[in-house]
């Protein structure tokens, strides 16, 4: 069963009885900065979703065996977007991570305290070179970590649509959002974890270690889904936990 089929079974067919066959008993879920240990805890989270989104339409935008971009749409048109990342063992889910839109002003949970420098071994002299990822991710690395705002014009089409925490729009809105992040977090570094390329899409999972202007340290996990045309981004959805 594919990830899309699993999600449809749970959220469209509302077949909770199939849940035990989809997840390992020891499965772990990461959501909103917290870890849920065990299949029973994850089942309760899914039941809460079914109650919360009762009467809403469930739509899978894009999906692969390990990633899905989905949306719940209410009768009045309100949309809740989520990204699911999974790891399988013997065709059952051993762990997953769920990302949803959230306000950047809301205090996020902390996975653990940061130790030492954000860019380990490099001090604050600048980000290390990125290796093992695509040219698209390398360009994101230049924007996010090297703070090369001019690289936005190299990667995004002029009519590209971007949406992130508390904001959406085109390349100019994206530029304004990142400038605001750089102001709020003078020291920060984003570590790329997983990249999946499929059809004209690219999904990216990452963690953002940062220190704000008041010296508060935290670590935010995130997910980005890009739609590409001719090597340039025409749509981006950026979600954080």
C-alpha positions in Angstrom: 0.0 0.0 0.0 1.4 3.4 -1.0 1.5 6.4 1.4 -1.3 8.0 -0.6 -3.4 4.9 -0.2 -2.7 4.7 3.5 -3.8 8.3 4.0 -7.0 7.8 2.0 -7.8 4.7 4.0 -7.5 6.7 7.3 -8.8 10.1 6.4 -11.3 9.4 3.5 -12.5 5.9 4.3 -12.1 6.5 8.0 -11.0 2.9 8.4 -9.3 3.1 11.8 -9.4 -0.7 11.9 -6.7 -0.8 9.2 -4.4 1.3 11.3 -2.6 -1.6 13.1 -1.6 -3.0 9.7 -0.1 0.3 8.6 2.1 1.2 11.6 4.5 -0.9 13.7 3.7 -1.2 17.4 6.9 0.8 18.2 6.3 3.5 15.7 7.3 7.1 16.5 5.7 10.3 15.3 7.2 13.8 15.4 4.6 16.6 15.3 4.6 20.2 16.6 8.0 19.7 18.2 6.9 16.7 20.2 7.5 13.0 19.9 4.7 10.4 20.2 5.9 7.0 21.1 4.0 3.9 20.1 1.1 3.0 17.7 -1.5 3.7 20.4 -0.4 7.4 20.8 -0.4 7.9 17.0 -3.8 6.3 16.7 -5.2 8.9 19.2 -3.7 11.7 17.2 -5.4 10.4 14.0 -8.7 10.1 15.8 -8.4 13.7 17.0 -7.8 14.7 13.3 -10.9 12.9 12.2 -12.9 14.7 14.9 -11.4 18.1 14.0 -11.8 17.8 10.3 -15.3 16.1 10.3 -17.1 17.3 7.2 -14.0 18.6 5.5 -12.7 17.4 2.1 -9.3 15.6 2.2 -7.1 16.1 -0.8 -3.6 14.7 -1.7 -1.7 17.3 -3.8 1.4 15.2 -4.5 2.9 12.1 -3.0 5.6 9.5 -3.2 6.4 6.3 -1.2 7.9 8.5 1.5 6.4 11.9 1.3 2.9 13.5 0.8 1.6 17.0 0.6 -2.0 17.1 1.6 -4.8 19.5 2.5 -8.1 19.5 4.4 -10.6 21.9 2.9 -13.6 23.0 4.9 -17.1 23.7 3.4 -16.3 27.5 3.6 -13.0 27.1 1.8 -10.6 27.2 4.8 -7.5 25.1 4.0 -5.1 23.3 6.4 -2.0 22.1 4.6 0.3 19.3 5.9 3.4 17.4 4.9 3.9 13.8 5.9 7.3 12.1 5.8 7.6 8.4 6.6 10.2 5.6 7.0 9.1 2.1 6.3 10.2 -1.3 7.7 8.8 -4.4 6.0 6.1 -2.3 4.3 4.9 -0.8 7.7 5.6 2.7 9.0 8.3 2.7 11.7 8.4 6.5 12.0 6.8 9.6 10.6 7.0 13.3 10.8 4.0 15.7 10.3 4.4 19.3 9.4 1.6 21.9 9.3 1.2 25.7 8.9 1.9 27.5 12.1 2.5 31.1 13.1 6.2 32.0 13.4 5.2 34.2 16.4 3.9 31.2 18.3 6.6 29.8 20.7 7.6 26.5 19.2 8.5 23.4 21.3 12.2 22.8 21.7 13.6 19.4 20.8 16.7 20.0 22.9 19.0 22.8 23.9 21.7 23.8 21.4 25.3 23.1 22.4 28.1 25.3 21.3 28.2 27.0 17.9 25.3 26.7 15.5 27.6 25.6 12.7 29.7 23.0 14.5 33.4 23.2 13.9 33.0 26.4 11.9 32.4 29.0 14.6 30.4 31.8 13.1 32.7 32.4 10.2 30.2 31.2 7.6 28.3 28.1 6.5 30.0 25.0 5.4 29.8 23.9 1.7 26.7 21.8 0.9 27.3 18.4 -0.6 25.1 15.4 -1.6 22.1 17.5 -2.6 20.7 18.8 -5.9 21.6 22.1 -7.5 18.1 23.4 -6.4 18.8 22.7 -2.7 22.3 24.2 -3.1 20.6 27.4 -4.2 18.3 27.3 -1.2 21.4 26.8 1.0 22.8 30.0 -0.5 19.6 31.9 0.3 18.9 30.4 3.7 22.4 29.9 5.2 24.6 32.2 3.1 21.9 34.9 3.2 22.3 35.6 -0.5 19.0 37.3 -1.1 19.9 38.0 -4.8 19.8 34.2 -5.4 16.0 34.3 -5.1 15.9 35.8 -8.6 18.1 32.9 -9.9 15.9 30.2 -8.4 12.3 31.5 -8.6 10.3 32.5 -11.6 8.9 36.0 -11.5 5.3 34.7 -11.2 6.2 32.0 -8.6 3.8 31.6 -5.7 5.2 31.0 -2.2 3.5 30.3 1.1 5.0 30.0 4.5 4.2 30.7 8.2 2.0 33.8 8.4 2.8 35.0 4.8 2.3 34.2 1.1 2.8 35.8 -2.2 5.5 36.0 -4.9 9.3 36.4 -4.9 9.1 39.8 -3.3 7.0 38.6 -0.4 9.5 35.7 0.0 12.4 38.1 0.0 10.7 40.2 2.7 9.9 37.2 4.8 13.5 35.9 4.8 14.9 39.4 5.5 12.5 39.5 8.6 13.9 36.1 9.7 17.5 37.3 9.4 16.6 40.4 11.5 14.9 38.3 14.2 17.6 35.6 14.2 21.0 37.1 13.8 22.6 33.7 14.2 20.9 30.7 12.5 21.8 27.6 10.5 19.5 25.2 8.5 20.6 21.6 8.2 19.1 19.7 5.3 18.1 16.1 6.2 16.2 14.5 3.3 15.5 15.3 -0.3 13.1 13.5 -2.6 12.7 14.5 -6.3 9.7 13.2 -8.2 8.1 14.3 -11.5 8.4 18.1 -11.4 8.5 18.3 -7.6 11.1 18.4 -5.0 10.5 17.7 -1.3 13.0 18.7 1.4 13.1 18.0 5.1 15.3 20.2 7.3 16.0 21.5 10.8 16.6 25.2 11.7 18.9 26.0 14.7 18.7 29.6 15.6 19.3 32.3 18.2 17.0 35.3 18.3 17.9 38.9 19.2 17.2 38.3 22.9 19.6 35.3 23.0 16.9 32.6 23.1 18.0 29.4 21.4 15.6 26.9 19.7 15.5 24.3 17.0 12.6 24.2 14.5 11.9 21.3 12.2 10.5 22.0 8.7 9.4 20.7 5.4 9.4 22.4 1.9 7.7 21.2 -1.3 8.7 22.8 -4.5 7.2 22.6 -8.0 9.7 23.2 -10.7 9.5 24.3 -14.4 12.7 24.4 -16.4 14.8 24.2 -13.2 13.1 27.2 -11.6 10.6 27.2 -8.8 7.0 28.1 -9.7 5.4 27.1 -6.4 6.7 26.6 -2.9 5.0 25.5 0.3 7.1 25.9 3.5 5.8 24.3 6.7 7.3 24.1 10.2 6.5 22.0 13.2 
